[in-house]
Structure formats: C-alpha cells, structure tokens
Amino acid sequence: MSEFINNASKRKEALKAIIRKLHAGESVESLQEEFNEIIAEATASDIAQAEREVIAEGLPVADIQKLCDLHVAVFQRGLENQAAPESVPGHPVHNFRLENEIIGRVLESVEGSLARLLAGDKDALKSLRMAAGNLQLIERHYEWKENLLFPVLEKYGFEGPSKVMWGVHNDIRKAIRNLQALINSDPLDLETIDAEYLDLAKAVRDMFYKEEKVLLPESLARLSQEDWDMIKAESLSLKKEPEAAEPAEGEPEPTPATNGKIPLSTGALTQEQINLMLSNLPVDITFVDENDKVCFFSQTPDRIFVRTAAIIGRAVQNCHPPQSVHVVQRIVDDFRAGKRDVAEFWIQMGPKFVHIRYFALRDAQGTYKGVIEVTQDVSGIRALEGERRLLEDDK
C-alpha cells in the first residue's frame, strides 16, 4: 500500500473509499487495520477534500453529519501527528482555542456538581443550574464559526464546515436546551439528566477535536493575514453594540444629487440618514440579490439573528443551517419563478416570538431582482390590548 503515500490522487481515492465503507456500516477498527498505512499519513486537508468530493458525488450531507465523529475516529492516528495550530496571543485562532479551554472548564463544573447531586448532596443543585447556564458560552463560540470563519472559508471553495459542522452545532444546541430544561424541572430525573449530559459532553469534546485537528489547521493554511485581520475586527461586532457601517476603503461613493444627498424615488437622503434609518427600524433587514448573494443587512441594537460583514457576497444558502437550506432554496426558486411574492414563518425563541417574512423584489417590468428578509420580535405587539391614544406620560 506504500504506492498511495506519495501519490496524492490515489491517496484521496483511498480515503474516499474509507468514508464510503464507513457509511456502508463497516467498523472503525476494521477500516483502521485495512488502511493502516494511509491513515497514518492522513492530514486534515486530505480528510476535508475527501469529504467534500463524496458530498459532490452524491453522499447526503446529513449522512456525513451523522458519522463525522467516526470519520475523525478512523483518521485519528494521522491527525495526532499534526502540530497544534499556531497560538499567537490576540490571533483569532489563539482566542478560539482559549474559548475551548473555558468551555472545557464549564463542562467540568457541570460534571462536578452533577456528581455531588447524584451522591446525595442536595445543595449541589444550585451550582449545577448555574453551571448549566454557562453552557450558553458554546452558542457564542459556534456563532463565531458560523458568521465569521465559515463565510471566509467558502470564498476559498472550502464548504465542508458550513455543510457538516453547522448541522452538528444545531444538534448540540438542542441538547443544551433539553439538558437545561431537565435541570430546571421539578421533580428532577437525575438518571435522565446524567445520560443527557454524558451525550452532550461527548459531542462538545468531539467538536473540540475536530476544530483543533481539522478546522483550524485548514483555516490557517487557506486564509490570508488580511482575512484574519477582518475576522478579528468583526469579532467585536458579536460582543458590542453595533455602529453605523462605513463604506469599505476604495469603494466608490454613491453619486450625490444635491448637498451630498442620494436621490431616491420619493426624496433624497444622505448616506448617514439612510444608515441611521435602517439601523433604528424595529425590524432586522437582510437583502439578497438576484444571484442569491447577500448584499446588505441592517445592524440594529437588538438584532435577532447575528450577522457580520463576512457574509457580504456569501451565497444565501450557506447562511442557514443544513436542516433549513431546502426551505430557503424553495423560497428563492418560487420567487424567481413568480410562483409567490411573500413567505412568512413565526417561531418561539425563548421569551421572544419571532416573525420572519421574505418578500420578492421585482422591477417595473416584473424581473426578479432579489429578496428582502424582514425579522421582528413581535412579543410586545401580541400582548397589546385595548387602545392607547396618548403618550404614556400624558395620562
């Protein structure tokens, strides 16, 4: 089998064969024995390329997602030989690894409190609930990947993380919500809580491994320093109040009408006025053009779904988790074909009742020009009763 080692094409085909056999039900152990020499030489890039090609050849993304942990298990020997990603203080990769360490300590805190509770220490319930609340740090960690790293990787043709990891993220999110609900229930079902936690902890730690052995090395190999600088700057937008967007350097200024105002169909506004208006509306707006590329999003103070500048130019299909891509594609296809002009959904997100609407945009000739997504927390509107005809302080 040594002929595979120095032949990238043959090695890739052999790795794809491993993945196909794994999905056909063969065991990790038998495959490790059969392909021992190749596995020892497998790199993160090899695995990512092999997964990408079997998806392109028709293996469902959902199947890849279900067994991605087994992929890593098969190739673990080769991955262990890789050096850890660079760890320069301040670099996004350094910060990302620190977050993994912090999340690891949160898991340990949950484990410790749960062990005490299982041993009969009723006082441990308060600390368990507090530790379980800190699992929300995982949400921020995954948002960083989905909104900053994945869009940049896609520009280099590396779409595997978006298609596979995002689906696993959502499974973990669901498991966190389930666990928190169980921990905050009365009476407690400690046996179920313990089982749910063990499954969750394994999934999170497996994701740590995939991030540090596959995602981060691949990102470091592909992204430029300019990319990392952008990611570092945009990381702040996930943690602080948004600011009005500034035009990108080198971008042409809009052609002014008079006094620096931009002519519109029913008036004229300055760029500052447009930004202020859009960022203070009680709704979040995202515009996707006729080529399915994200061109704009409003940055409101309490935006419901996180957006960063990294998604500009990104295919709208890649801005949604795999579980909902088919719905997004159907909406866009129906809009483009003229089968519908509006699509709307509503979901409960914790205390928020979120109304999501999509509107087809067409020019005067009826030509499809894109879609605008409008999202709003309508909890307060739903609670309105009676009438109010005066200002609150005029009563």
SULTAKA-V962519 format. One record per residue. N is the residue number from 1. RES is the residue in one letter. SS is DSSP state (H for helix, E for strand, L for the rest). PSI is psi in whole degrees, -180 to 180 (999 if undefined). Layout:
{{N/RES/SS/PSI} {N/RES/SS/PSI}}
This chain:
{{1/M/L/1} {2/S/H/-18} {3/E/H/-18} {4/F/H/-28} {5/I/L/-42} {6/N/L/16} {7/N/L/102} {8/A/H/-40} {9/S/H/-47} {10/K/H/-37} {11/R/H/-41} {12/K/H/-44} {13/E/H/-37} {14/A/H/-39} {15/L/H/-39} {16/K/H/-37} {17/A/H/-38} {18/I/H/-46} {19/I/H/-43} {20/R/H/-43} {21/K/H/-38} {22/L/H/-42} {23/H/H/-17} {24/A/L/-5} {25/G/L/2} {26/E/L/153} {27/S/L/155} {28/V/H/-45} {29/E/H/-44} {30/S/H/-37} {31/L/H/-38} {32/Q/H/-37} {33/E/H/-42} {34/E/H/-39} {35/F/L/33} {36/N/H/-45} {37/E/H/-40} {38/I/H/-44} {39/I/H/-38} {40/A/H/-26} {41/E/H/-4} {42/A/L/136} {43/T/L/169} {44/A/H/-41} {45/S/H/-41} {46/D/H/-48} {47/I/H/-45} {48/A/H/-44} {49/Q/H/-42} {50/A/H/-44} {51/E/H/-43} {52/R/H/-40} {53/E/H/-36} {54/V/H/-28} {55/I/H/-46} {56/A/H/-29} {57/E/L/-1} {58/G/L/-5} {59/L/L/122} {60/P/L/139} {61/V/H/-38} {62/A/H/-36} {63/D/H/-41} {64/I/H/-44} {65/Q/H/-44} {66/K/H/-35} {67/L/H/15} {68/C/H/-29} {69/D/H/-37} {70/L/H/-33} {71/H/H/-48} {72/V/H/-39} {73/A/H/-42} {74/V/H/-43} {75/F/L/12} {76/Q/H/-38} {77/R/H/-44} {78/G/H/-40} {79/L/H/-33} {80/E/H/-23} {81/N/L/-11} {82/Q/L/145} {83/A/L/153} {84/A/L/150} {85/P/L/154} {86/E/L/149} {87/S/L/68} {88/V/L/120} {89/P/L/132} {90/G/L/-23} {91/H/L/142} {92/P/H/-35} {93/V/H/-40} {94/H/H/-47} {95/N/H/-37} {96/F/H/-43} {97/R/H/-35} {98/L/H/-40} {99/E/H/-40} {100/N/H/-40} {101/E/H/-41} {102/I/H/-44} {103/I/H/-37} {104/G/H/-39} {105/R/H/-33} {106/V/H/-43} {107/L/H/-42} {108/E/H/-37} {109/S/H/-42} {110/V/H/-45} {111/E/H/-45} {112/G/H/-45} {113/S/H/-40} {114/L/H/-40} {115/A/H/-41} {116/R/H/-41} {117/L/H/-41} {118/L/H/-27} {119/A/L/-1} {120/G/L/3} {121/D/L/96} {122/K/L/-24} {123/D/L/-15} {124/A/H/-12} {125/L/H/-41} {126/K/H/-46} {127/S/H/-32} {128/L/H/-44} {129/R/H/-38} {130/M/H/-44} {131/A/H/-40} {132/A/H/-34} {133/G/H/-33} {134/N/H/-9} {135/L/H/-14} {136/Q/H/-17} {137/L/H/-29} {138/I/H/-37} {139/E/H/-47} {140/R/H/-39} {141/H/H/-45} {142/Y/H/-34} {143/E/H/-38} {144/W/H/-45} {145/K/H/-48} {146/E/H/-36} {147/N/H/-15} {148/L/H/-51} {149/L/H/-48} {150/F/H/-45} {151/P/H/-38} {152/V/H/-42} {153/L/H/-37} {154/E/H/-31} {155/K/H/-22} {156/Y/L/13} {157/G/L/13} {158/F/L/88} {159/E/L/-2} {160/G/H/-48} {161/P/H/-42} {162/S/H/-41} {163/K/H/-32} {164/V/H/-55} {165/M/H/-39} {166/W/H/-39} {167/G/H/-39} {168/V/H/-38} {169/H/H/-47} {170/N/H/-34} {171/D/H/-41} {172/I/H/-41} {173/R/H/-46} {174/K/H/-41} {175/A/H/-37} {176/I/H/-46} {177/R/H/-42} {178/N/H/-44} {179/L/H/-45} {180/Q/H/-39} {181/A/H/-41} {182/L/H/-42} {183/I/H/-29} {184/N/L/7} {185/S/L/166} {186/D/L/119} {187/P/L/164} {188/L/L/139} {189/D/L/87} {190/L/H/-35} {191/E/H/-44} {192/T/H/-41} {193/I/H/-45} {194/D/H/-45} {195/A/H/-43} {196/E/H/-41} {197/Y/H/-43} {198/L/H/-41} {199/D/H/-43} {200/L/H/-48} {201/A/H/-40} {202/K/H/-43} {203/A/H/-43} {204/V/H/-44} {205/R/H/-34} {206/D/H/-37} {207/M/H/-38} {208/F/H/-49} {209/Y/H/-46} {210/K/H/-35} {211/E/H/-49} {212/E/H/-23} {213/K/H/-19} {214/V/H/-60} {215/L/H/-52} {216/L/H/-45} {217/P/H/-40} {218/E/H/-38} {219/S/H/-43} {220/L/H/-32} {221/A/H/-27} {222/R/H/-39} {223/L/L/144} {224/S/L/169} {225/Q/H/-35} {226/E/H/-40} {227/D/H/-47} {228/W/H/-37} {229/D/H/-41} {230/M/H/-44} {231/I/H/-41} {232/K/H/-44} {233/A/H/-43} {234/E/H/-21} {235/S/H/-31} {236/L/H/-29} {237/S/H/-16} {238/L/H/-7} {239/K/L/-10} {240/K/L/172} {241/E/L/136} {242/P/L/153} {243/E/L/161} {244/A/L/137} {245/A/L/141} {246/E/L/148} {247/P/L/142} {248/A/L/148} {249/E/L/132} {250/G/L/-6} {251/E/L/134} {252/P/L/140} {253/E/L/148} {254/P/L/146} {255/T/L/119} {256/P/L/156} {257/A/L/-83} {258/T/L/149} {259/N/L/35} {260/G/L/12} {261/K/L/148} {262/I/E/124} {263/P/E/132} {264/L/E/173} {265/S/L/-27} {266/T/L/34} {267/G/E/-163} {268/A/E/139} {269/L/E/154} {270/T/L/163} {271/Q/H/-38} {272/E/H/-43} {273/Q/H/-39} {274/I/H/-46} {275/N/H/-43} {276/L/H/-42} {277/M/H/-48} {278/L/H/-34} {279/S/H/-5} {280/N/L/6} {281/L/L/153} {282/P/L/17} {283/V/L/156} {284/D/E/136} {285/I/E/137} {286/T/E/132} {287/F/E/130} {288/V/E/130} {289/D/E/-176} {290/E/L/-13} {291/N/L/13} {292/D/L/24} {293/K/E/136} {294/V/E/124} {295/C/E/-23} {296/F/E/149} {297/F/E/146} {298/S/L/143} {299/Q/L/87} {300/T/L/159} {301/P/L/-34} {302/D/L/49} {303/R/L/137} {304/I/L/-50} {305/F/L/125} {306/V/L/136} {307/R/L/145} {308/T/L/166} {309/A/H/-18} {310/A/H/-19} {311/I/H/-11} {312/I/L/126} {313/G/L/-3} {314/R/L/144} {315/A/E/132} {316/V/H/-30} {317/Q/H/-30} {318/N/H/-2} {319/C/H/4} {320/H/L/150} {321/P/L/153} {322/P/H/-33} {323/Q/H/-22} {324/S/H/2} {325/V/H/-39} {326/H/H/-32} {327/V/H/-45} {328/V/H/-45} {329/Q/H/-39} {330/R/H/-41} {331/I/H/-50} {332/V/H/-44} {333/D/H/-43} {334/D/H/-39} {335/F/H/-47} {336/R/H/-36} {337/A/H/-5} {338/G/L/16} {339/K/L/-23} {340/R/L/161} {341/D/L/-18} {342/V/E/144} {343/A/E/137} {344/E/E/152} {345/F/E/160} {346/W/E/138} {347/I/E/154} {348/Q/E/121} {349/M/E/89} {350/G/L/-126} {351/P/L/-10} {352/K/E/138} {353/F/E/109} {354/V/E/127} {355/H/E/123} {356/I/E/123} {357/R/E/142} {358/Y/E/132} {359/F/E/130} {360/A/E/139} {361/L/E/129} {362/R/E/149} {363/D/L/-175} {364/A/L/-25} {365/Q/L/0} {366/G/L/8} {367/T/L/133} {368/Y/E/128} {369/K/E/0} {370/G/E/-167} {371/V/E/144} {372/I/E/130} {373/E/E/129} {374/V/E/120} {375/T/E/137} {376/Q/E/139} {377/D/E/112} {378/V/L/18} {379/S/H/-47} {380/G/H/-38} {381/I/H/-42} {382/R/H/-27} {383/A/L/-7} {384/L/L/142} {385/E/L/157} {386/G/L/-142} {387/E/L/156} {388/R/L/117} {389/R/L/-5} {390/L/L/161} {391/L/L/150} {392/E/H/-37} {393/D/H/6} {394/D/H/1} {395/K/L/999}}
